[in-house]
């Protein structure tokens, strides 16, 4: 089941959206996308995680655009991108949808960077031969099934909630209390600025965005990815926030033990939203890794 509701309105909800001047809307894979394109240089594809949107990279995008052509979409059902067919909410389906967007934009990423679930999508896209970047950078990648209470959400719970079309509306109504949003973000192990909290709160008040995130979680199955990474034929940099309370840092070590060319890089003192806490540190790291992998020279 896919929850249907009107997307957040661009002229009201998005009237002052971060990096709005780089936004465009287009059709790909049968539905309407919101995507931001900025900068010049090698193409860098940047994917956010479940429940986020382009705003998550609000401070990272301008820094990376100094060296790259940066492509940042709202994932299907998130932010200002429309809901796709139900089959496109699976991990392979998300990969096919993003691949269609890249074809529409006529770009081929030289480097791919994904946060949380976005990293899983990129790895699946590479395994399915939709992309072949010189490297994939995982930022606190959600690459294994969540275990225990630290996962916060389980696909079974998401499916149950999604069966009731009132749930996304009720969740959105509860998000009116900004303290709930602050608690949700703090539980990731990160402390972000007031602007970031306000933007998350704005999206969490939108039933269509909440429904899209629930649909993604309800259709998510990462059980196979742990073994499939052994087939990955490109470098995988696993960047991990030491204080990440959403994805266990030990998960990166488990993936690194299976992927043939994977390396774990720890970020001391940062949580799941490390790129929002310290965009300067992440931008420098991404540029350094791009140079190490031959994406950038000089």
ZAVEX-910171 format. One record per residue: residue number from 1; residue in one letter; x, y, z of N, C-alpha, C, O in turn. Coordinates in steps of 0.1 Angstrom, whole numbers. Example, Ala and Ser with C-alpha at 12.3 -4.5 7.8 and 13.67 -1.06 7.14 Angstrom:
<rs>
R    k  r    nxx    nyy    nzz   caxx   cayy   cazz    cxx    cyy    czz    oxx    oyy    ozz
R    1  A    132    -57     78    123    -45     78    132    -33     78    142    -33     85
R    2  S    128    -22     71    137    -11     71    129      0     79    134     11     80
</rs>
This chain:
<rs>
R    k  r    nxx    nyy    nzz   caxx   cayy   cazz    cxx    cyy    czz    oxx    oyy    ozz
R    1  X      8    -12      0      0      0      0      9     12      0     19     13      7
R    2  X      5     23     -8     12     35     -8      2     46     -3     -9     47     -9
R    3  X      6     54      7     -2     64     12     -3     76      2      8     80     -3
R    4  X    -15     80     -2    -17     91    -12    -21    104     -5    -31    104      3
R    5  X    -14    114     -8    -18    127     -3    -11    138    -11     -1    134    -19
R    6  X    -15    150    -11     -9    160    -19      5    163    -13      7    163     -1
R    7  X     14    165    -23     28    168    -19     29    181    -12     20    190    -14
R    8  X     39    184     -4     40    197      2     41    207     -9     47    205    -19
R    9  X     34    219     -6     33    229    -17     47    237    -17     52    242     -7
R   10  X     52    238    -29     65    244    -32     65    259    -28     75    265    -23
R   11  X     53    265    -31     53    280    -29     50    284    -15     52    296    -11
R   12  X     46    274     -7     43    278      8     54    270     16     62    277     23
R   13  X     53    257     17     62    249     25     76    251     20     86    252     28
R   14  X     78    253      7     92    254      1     96    268     -2    105    270    -10
R   15  X     89    278      3     91    292     -2    105    297      1    110    305     -7
R   16  X    111    292     12    125    296     15    134    284     16    143    284     24
R   17  X    131    274      8    138    261      9    153    263      7    157    271     -2
R   18  X    162    256     15    176    257     13    180    254     -2    176    245     -8
R   19  X    189    263     -7    194    261    -21    183    261    -31    185    254    -41
R   20  X    173    268    -28    161    269    -37    165    273    -51    158    268    -61
R   21  X    175    281    -53    179    286    -66    184    275    -75    185    277    -87
R   22  X    188    264    -69    193    252    -77    182    242    -79    185    231    -85
R   23  X    170    244    -75    159    234    -76    153    234    -90    152    244    -97
R   24  X    149    222    -94    141    220   -106    132    209   -104    134    200    -96
R   25  X    121    208   -112    112    198   -112    111    191   -126    111    198   -136
R   26  X    111    178   -126    110    171   -139    104    157   -137    102    152   -126
R   27  X    100    151   -148     94    138   -148    104    128   -151    112    129   -161
R   28  X    104    117   -144    113    105   -146    107     93   -140    102     94   -129
R   29  X    107     82   -147    101     69   -142     87     71   -139     81     63   -131
R   30  X     80     80   -146     66     81   -145     60     90   -134     48     91   -132
R   31  X     69     97   -127     64    106   -116     73    119   -115     84    119   -121
R   32  X     68    128   -108     75    142   -107     85    142    -96     83    138    -85
R   33  X     97    147    -99    108    148    -90    111    162    -87    110    171    -95
R   34  X    116    164    -74    123    176    -71    138    173    -69    141    163    -62
R   35  X    146    180    -76    161    177    -76    168    190    -76    164    200    -83
R   36  X    179    191    -69    188    203    -70    201    199    -77    207    189    -75
R   37  X    205    208    -86    217    206    -94    225    219    -93    221    230    -96
R   38  X    238    217    -88    246    229    -86    261    226    -89    265    214    -87
R   39  X    269    236    -93    283    235    -94    288    230   -108    280    228   -117
R   40  X    301    228   -109    307    223   -121    318    214   -117    324    215   -106
R   41  X    321    204   -126    332    195   -123    326    180   -124    315    178   -130
R   42  X    333    171   -119    329    157   -119    315    156   -113    312    163   -103
R   43  X    307    147   -118    293    145   -112    293    138    -99    299    127    -99
R   44  X    287    143    -89    286    137    -76    271    136    -73    264    146    -72
R   45  X    267    123    -71    253    120    -67    252    119    -52    260    112    -46
R   46  X    243    127    -46    241    128    -32    227    124    -28    218    130    -32
R   47  X    226    113    -20    213    108    -16    210    109     -1    219    105      6
R   48  X    199    114      3    196    115     17    190    102     22    188     93     14
R   49  X    187    101     35    181     90     41    166     90     43    160    100     39
R   50  X    160     80     49    146     79     51    141     91     60    147     94     70
R   51  X    130     97     56    124    108     63    131    122     62    126    132     67
R   52  X    141    122     54    148    135     51    145    140     37    135    136     31
R   53  X    152    150     32    150    155     19    163    163     15    173    161     22
R   54  X    163    170      4    174    178      0    179    187     11    191    191     12
R   55  X    170    191     20    174    201     31    185    195     40    192    203     46
R   56  X    186    182     40    196    176     49    210    180     45    219    179     53
R   57  X    212    183     32    225    187     27    226    202     24    234    206     16
R   58  X    218    210     31    217    224     29    230    231     30    233    240     22
R   59  X    239    227     40    252    234     41    263    226     34    274    231     32
R   60  X    261    214     31    271    206     24    271    209      9    282    209      3
R   61  X    259    211      3    258    213    -11    267    224    -16    274    223    -26
R   62  X    266    236    -10    274    247    -16    289    245    -15    296    249    -24
R   63  X    293    238     -5    308    235     -3    312    225    -14    322    227    -20
R   64  X    304    215    -17    307    205    -27    306    210    -41    314    206    -50
R   65  X    297    220    -43    295    225    -56    307    234    -61    308    237    -73
R   66  X    316    237    -52    329    244    -56    338    234    -64    347    239    -71
R   67  X    336    221    -63    345    212    -69    338    202    -78    344    195    -87
R   68  X    324    200    -76    317    190    -84    304    196    -90    300    207    -86
R   69  X    299    189   -100    285    191   -103    277    181    -94    277    169    -95
R   70  X    269    187    -85    263    180    -75    248    178    -78    241    187    -82
R   71  X    243    165    -78    230    161    -81    223    157    -67    228    147    -62
R   72  X    213    164    -63    207    160    -50    192    160    -52    185    170    -52
R   73  X    186    148    -53    171    147    -54    165    144    -40    171    140    -31
R   74  X    152    148    -40    143    143    -29    140    129    -34    135    127    -45
R   75  X    142    119    -25    139    105    -29    123    103    -31    116    112    -26
R   76  X    119     93    -39    105     91    -41     97     91    -28    100     84    -18
R   77  X     86     99    -28     77    100    -17     82    109     -6     76    110      5
R   78  X     94    115     -8    100    124      3    100    138     -2    101    141    -14
R   79  X     99    147      7     99    162      4     90    165     -7     78    163     -6
R   80  X     95    170    -18     86    176    -29     86    166    -41     81    170    -52
R   81  X     91    154    -40     90    144    -50     78    135    -48     75    132    -37
R   82  X     71    132    -59     58    125    -58     60    111    -53     71    105    -54
R   83  X     49    104    -49     49     90    -46     50     82    -59     43     85    -68
R   84  X     59     72    -59     60     63    -71     50     52    -69     43     51    -59
R   85  X     49     42    -79     42     30    -77     47     23    -65     59     24    -61
R   86  X     39     14    -58     43      7    -46     56     -1    -48     65     -2    -39
R   87  X     58     -7    -60     70    -15    -63     83     -7    -63     94    -13    -61
R   88  X     82      6    -64     94     15    -64     98     18    -51    109     25    -49
R   89  X     91     15    -40     95     17    -26    105      7    -21    110      8    -10
R   90  X    107     -4    -29    116    -14    -24    130     -9    -27    132      1    -34
R   91  X    141    -16    -22    154    -11    -24    158    -12    -39    163     -2    -44
R   92  X    156    -23    -46    159    -23    -60    150    -13    -68    155     -7    -77
R   93  X    137    -11    -63    129     -2    -70    133     12    -69    133     20    -78
R   94  X    138     16    -57    144     29    -55    156     31    -64    157     42    -70
R   95  X    164     21    -65    175     22    -74    171     24    -88    178     33    -95
R   96  X    161     17    -93    156     19   -107    151     33   -109    153     39   -120
R   97  X    144     38    -99    138     52   -100    149     62   -101    148     71   -110
R   98  X    159     61    -92    170     71    -93    178     70   -106    182     80   -111
R   99  X    180     58   -111    186     56   -123    179     63   -135    185     69   -144
R  100  X    166     62   -135    157     69   -145    159     84   -144    160     91   -154
R  101  X    160     89   -132    162    103   -130    176    107   -136    177    118   -143
R  102  X    186     99   -133    199    102   -139    199    102   -154    206    111   -160
R  103  X    192     93   -160    191     93   -175    184    105   -180    188    111   -190
R  104  X    174    109   -173    166    121   -177    175    134   -176    175    143   -184
R  105  X    184    134   -166    194    145   -164    206    144   -173    214    153   -175
R  106  X    207    132   -179    219    129   -188    232    130   -181    241    137   -186
R  107  X    233    124   -169    245    124   -161    249    110   -157    240    102   -155
R  108  X    262    108   -155    267     96   -149    277    100   -138    287    106   -140
R  109  X    273     96   -126    281    100   -114    295     94   -114    297     82   -117
R  110  X    305    103   -112    319     98   -110    321     94    -95    330     86    -92
R  111  X    313    100    -86    313     97    -72    299     97    -67    291    105    -71
R  112  X    296     88    -58    283     87    -52    284     87    -37    292     79    -31
R  113  X    276     96    -30    276     97    -16    262     96    -11    253    102    -15
R  114  X    260     87     -1    247     84      4    247     85     19    256     79     26
R  115  X    237     91     25    235     91     40    225     81     44    214     80     38
R  116  X    228     72     54    218     63     59    212     54     49    220     46     42
R  117  X    199     54     47    193     45     36    198     49     22    198     41     13
R  118  X    202     62     20    207     66      7    219     58      3    221     56     -9
R  119  X    228     54     13    239     46     10    235     32      5    242     27     -4
R  120  X    225     26     11    220     13      7    215     14     -8    217      5    -15
R  121  X    208     25    -11    203     26    -25    215     27    -34    214     20    -45
R  122  X    225     34    -31    237     36    -40    244     22    -42    247     19    -54
R  123  X    246     15    -32    252      2    -33    244     -8    -41    249    -15    -50
R  124  X    231     -8    -39    222    -16    -47    222    -12    -62    222    -20    -71
R  125  X    223      1    -65    223      6    -78    236      2    -85    236     -2    -97
R  126  X    247      2    -78    260     -3    -83    260    -18    -86    265    -22    -96
R  127  X    254    -25    -77    253    -40    -79    244    -43    -91    247    -53    -98
R  128  X    234    -35    -93    225    -37   -104    229    -30   -117    222    -30   -127
R  129  X    241    -25   -117    248    -19   -128    240     -6   -133    241     -3   -145
R  130  X    233      0   -125    227     13   -128    237     25   -128    236     34   -136
R  131  X    247     24   -119    258     33   -119    271     26   -117    272     15   -113
R  132  X    282     33   -121    295     27   -119    305     39   -115    313     42   -123
R  133  X    303     45   -103    312     55    -99    326     50    -96    327     38    -94
R  134  X    335     59    -94    349     54    -90    349     50    -76    358     42    -72
R  135  X    339     54    -68    338     50    -54    324     54    -49    318     63    -54
R  136  X    320     47    -38    308     51    -30    312     54    -16    320     48    -10
R  137  X    307     66    -12    309     70      2    296     69     10    286     75      7
R  138  X    297     60     20    285     58     29    287     67     42    296     65     49
R  139  X    277     76     44    277     84     56    267     78     66    255     79     64
R  140  X    272     71     76    264     64     86    254     56     78    242     56     81
R  141  X    258     47     69    250     40     61    241     29     68    246     22     77
R  142  X    228     29     65    219     19     71    219      7     61    211      6     52
R  143  X    229     -2     63    232    -13     54    228    -26     59    229    -36     52
R  144  X    224    -27     72    219    -40     78    206    -38     84    202    -26     88
R  145  X    198    -48     86    185    -47     92    187    -41    107    196    -45    114
R  146  X    178    -32    110    178    -27    124    175    -38    134    167    -47    132
R  147  X    182    -37    145    180    -46    156    177    -39    169    183    -28    172
R  148  X    167    -44    177    165    -39    190    159    -25    189    155    -20    179
R  149  X    158    -19    201    151     -6    202    159      6    196    153     16    193
R  150  X    172      4    193    179     15    187    175     18    173    178     29    168
R  151  X    168      8    167    164     11    153    152     20    152    150     26    141
R  152  X    144     21    163    133     30    163    121     25    155    110     26    159
R  153  X    124     21    143    113     17    133    117      3    128    128     -1    126
R  154  X    107     -5    126    108    -18    119     99    -19    107     88    -12    108
R  155  X    102    -26     97     94    -26     85     80    -32     89     70    -27     83
R  156  X     79    -42     98     66    -47    101     57    -37    108     45    -36    105
R  157  X     63    -29    116     55    -18    123     51     -8    113     39     -3    113
R  158  X     60     -5    103     56      5     93     45      0     84     36      8     81
R  159  X     45    -13     81     34    -18     73     21    -17     80     11    -14     75
R  160  X     21    -21     93      9    -20    101      4     -6    102     -8     -4    101
R  161  X     13      4    104      8     18    105      3     23     92     -7     30     91
R  162  X      9     18     81      5     23     68     -8     18     64    -15     24     55
R  163  X    -13      7     70    -26      1     66    -37     11     70    -48     11     65
R  164  X    -34     20     80    -44     29     85    -40     43     79    -30     49     83
R  165  X    -48     48     69    -44     60     62    -44     72     72    -40     83     68
R  166  X    -50     71     84    -50     82     93    -36     84    100    -33     94    105
R  167  X    -28     73    100    -16     74    108     -6     85    103     -2     93    111
R  168  X     -4     86     90      5     97     86      0    111     90      7    120     94
R  169  X    -14    112     89    -20    125     93    -18    127    108    -16    139    113
R  170  X    -20    117    116    -19    118    131     -4    121    134     -2    129    143
R  171  X      5    114    128     19    117    130     23    132    127     29    139    134
R  172  X     18    136    115     20    150    111     14    160    121     20    170    124
R  173  X      2    157    126     -4    165    135      4    166    148      6    177    154
R  174  X      9    155    153     17    155    165     30    163    163     36    168    173
R  175  X     35    164    151     48    171    149     47    186    150     57    193    150
R  176  X     34    191    151     32    205    154     40    209    166     45    220    167
R  177  X     41    200    176     49    203    188     64    201    184     69    190    183
R  178  X     71    213    183     85    212    179     93    205    188    104    200    184
R  179  X     90    204    201     98    196    211     98    181    207    108    175    209
R  180  X     88    176    200     88    162    196     98    160    185    105    150    184
R  181  X     99    170    176    109    170    165    123    170    171    132    162    167
R  182  X    125    179    181    139    180    187    143    167    194    154    163    193
R  183  X    133    160    200    136    148    207    139    137    197    149    129    199
R  184  X    132    137    186    134    127    175    148    128    169    156    119    167
R  185  X    152    141    167    166    143    161    177    140    172    187    135    168
R  186  X    174    144    184    184    142    194    186    127    197    198    123    200
R  187  X    176    119    194    177    105    196    186     98    186    190     87    187
R  188  X    190    106    175    199    100    165    214    102    170    223     96    164
R  189  X    216    109    181    230    111    186    236    124    180    247    127    183
R  190  X    227    132    173    232    144    167    226    157    174    214    156    178
R  191  X    233    167    174    228    180    178    229    190    165    240    193    161
R  192  X    218    194    160    218    202    148    212    216    151    206    218    162
R  193  X    214    225    142    210    239    145    195    241    144    188    232    139
R  194  X    191    253    148    177    256    148    170    256    134    159    252    133
R  195  X    178    260    124    173    260    111    170    245    106    159    243    101
R  196  X    179    236    109    176    222    106    164    217    113    156    209    107
R  197  X    163    219    126    152    214    133    139    220    128    129    213    127
R  198  X    139    232    124    126    239    118    122    232    105    111    230    103
R  199  X    132    229     97    129    223     84    124    208     86    115    204     79
R  200  X    130    201     95    125    187     97    111    188    103    102    181     98
R  201  X    108    198    112     95    200    117     85    203    106     73    199    107
R  202  X     89    212     97     80    216     86     76    203     78     65    202     74
R  203  X     86    195     75     83    183     67     74    173     75     65    166     69
R  204  X     77    171     88     70    161     96     56    165     98     48    157    102
R  205  X     52    178     94     38    182     95     31    179     82     19    181     81
R  206  X     38    173     72     32    170     59     28    155     58     38    147     58
R  207  X     15    152     58     12    137     57     18    130     46     21    118     47
R  208  X     19    137     34     25    130     22     40    126     25     44    115     21
R  209  X     47    135     31     61    131     34     62    120     44     70    111     43
R  210  X     54    121     55     54    110     65     50     97     59     56     87     62
R  211  X     39     97     50     35     85     44     45     79     35     47     67     34
R  212  X     53     88     28     64     83     19     75     76     27     80     66     23
R  213  X     78     82     38     89     76     47     84     63     52     91     53     53
R  214  X     71     62     57     65     49     62     65     39     51     68     27     53
R  215  X     61     43     38     61     33     27     75     28     24     76     16     21
R  216  X     85     36     25     98     32     22    103     22     33    108     11     29
R  217  X    100     25     46    104     15     56     96      2     55    101     -8     58
R  218  X     83      3     51     75     -9     50     80    -18     39     78    -31     40
R  219  X     86    -13     29     91    -21     18    106    -24     18    111    -30      8
R  220  X    112    -20     29    127    -21     29    131    -35     34    126    -40     44
R  221  X    141    -41     27    146    -54     31    161    -54     28    165    -54     17
R  222  X    169    -53     39    183    -52     38    190    -65     41    203    -66     41
R  223  X    183    -76     42    189    -88     47    199    -94     37    209   -100     40
R  224  X    196    -91     24    205    -97     13    218    -88     11    228    -93      6
R  225  X    217    -75     15    227    -66     12    241    -70     18    251    -68     13
R  226  X    240    -75     31    252    -79     38    261    -88     30    273    -87     31
R  227  X    254    -98     23    262   -107     15    265   -102      1    276   -106     -5
R  228  X    256    -95     -4    258    -90    -18    269    -80    -19    275    -78    -30
R  229  X    273    -73     -8    284    -63     -9    297    -70    -13    307    -64    -17
R  230  X    298    -83    -11    310    -91    -16    312    -90    -31    323    -92    -35
R  231  X    302    -86    -38    303    -85    -53    306    -71    -57    307    -68    -69
R  232  X    307    -61    -48    309    -47    -51    323    -46    -57    333    -49    -51
R  233  X    323    -40    -69    336    -40    -76    342    -25    -77    348    -21    -86
R  234  X    340    -18    -66    345     -4    -65    348     -1    -50    342     -8    -42
R  235  X    356      8    -47    359     12    -33    346     17    -26    338     23    -32
R  236  X    345     13    -13    334     17     -5    340     23      8    347     16     16
R  237  X    338     36     10    343     43     22    331     44     32    321     50     29
R  238  X    333     37     43    322     37     53    326     47     64    334     45     73
R  239  X    319     59     63    322     70     72    312     69     84    300     69     81
R  240  X    317     68     96    308     65    107    309     76    118    320     79    122
R  241  X    298     81    123    298     90    134    299     82    147    292     72    150
R  242  X    309     85    155    312     78    168    299     77    177    297     67    184
R  243  X    291     88    176    279     89    185    266     85    179    255     87    184
R  244  X    267     79    167    255     75    160    246     65    168    251     55    172
R  245  X    234     70    171    225     62    180    214     55    171    205     49    177
R  246  X    215     57    158    205     51    149    210     39    142    204     28    142
R  247  X    222     40    137    229     29    131    241     25    139    250     34    141
R  248  X    242     13    143    253      9    152    267     11    144    268      5    133
R  249  X    276     18    150    289     19    143    296      6    140    303      4    130
R  250  X    293     -4    148    298    -18    145    293    -24    132    299    -33    127
R  251  X    282    -19    127    276    -24    115    286    -22    103    287    -30     94
R  252  X    293    -10    104    302     -7     93    314    -17     93    318    -21     82
R  253  X    318    -21    104    329    -31    105    324    -44     99    332    -51     92
R  254  X    312    -48    101    306    -60     96    306    -60     80    309    -69     73
R  255  X    302    -48     75    301    -46     60    315    -46     55    318    -52     44
R  256  X    325    -39     62    338    -38     57    345    -52     56    354    -54     48
R  257  X    341    -61     65    347    -75     65    342    -83     53    348    -93     49
R  258  X    331    -78     46    326    -86     35    329    -79     21    331    -86     12
R  259  X    329    -66     21    331    -59      8    346    -60      5    354    -58     14
R  260  X    350    -62     -7    364    -65    -11    373    -52     -9    385    -54     -7
R  261  X    368    -40    -11    376    -28    -10    369    -18     -2    366     -7     -7
R  262  X    367    -21     11    360    -12     20    369     -7     31    377    -15     36
R  263  X    367      5     35    374     11     46    365     19     55    357     26     51
R  264  X    367     17     68    359     24     78    367     36     83    378     36     86
R  265  X    360     48     83    366     60     88    357     66     99    345     69     96
R  266  X    362     67    111    354     72    122    354     87    124    365     93    121
R  267  X    343     93    127    342    107    130    339    109    144    328    107    149
R  268  X    349    113    152    348    114    166    338    125    170    338    136    165
R  269  X    329    122    180    320    132    186    308    135    178    300    144    181
R  270  X    306    128    166    294    132    158    284    120    157    288    108    160
R  271  X    272    123    155    261    114    154    256    110    141    264    111    131
R  272  X    244    105    140    239    100    127    238    111    117    239    108    105
R  273  X    235    123    121    234    135    111    247    143    111    247    155    112
R  274  X    258    136    111    272    142    111    273    153    101    279    163    103
R  275  X    268    150     89    269    160     78    261    173     80    264    183     74
R  276  X    252    172     89    245    185     93    251    191    105    251    203    106
R  277  X    258    183    114    265    189    125    277    196    121    280    207    125
R  278  X    285    190    112    298    195    107    300    194     92    308    186     88
R  279  X    292    202     85    293    201     70    307    204     65    311    199     54
R  280  X    314    213     72    328    216     68    337    204     69    345    202     60
R  281  X    336    196     79    344    184     81    341    174     70    350    168     64
R  282  X    328    172     68    324    162     58    327    166     44    331    158     36
R  283  X    326    179     41    330    184     27    345    182     25    349    177     14
R  284  X    353    185     35    368    182     33    371    168     31    379    164     23
R  285  X    364    159     39    366    145     38    362    140     24    369    131     18
R  286  X    351    144     19    346    139      6    356    144     -5    359    136    -14
R  287  X    361    156     -4    370    161    -14    383    152    -13    389    148    -23
R  288  X    388    150     -1    400    142      1    398    128     -5    407    123    -12
R  289  X    387    122     -2    384    108     -8    383    109    -23    387     99    -30
R  290  X    377    119    -28    376    120    -43    389    121    -49    392    116    -60
R  291  X    398    128    -43    412    129    -48    419    116    -47    426    112    -56
R  292  X    417    109    -36    423     96    -34    419     86    -44    426     77    -48
R  293  X    406     87    -49    400     77    -58    402     82    -73    397     76    -82
R  294  X    409     93    -75    411     98    -88    399    105    -95    399    108   -107
R  295  X    389    109    -87    378    117    -92    382    131    -94    378    137   -104
R  296  X    390    137    -85    395    150    -86    410    149    -87    416    140    -81
R  297  X    416    159    -94    430    160    -95    434    174    -90    427    184    -93
R  298  X    445    175    -84    450    188    -80    443    193    -67    446    204    -63
</rs>
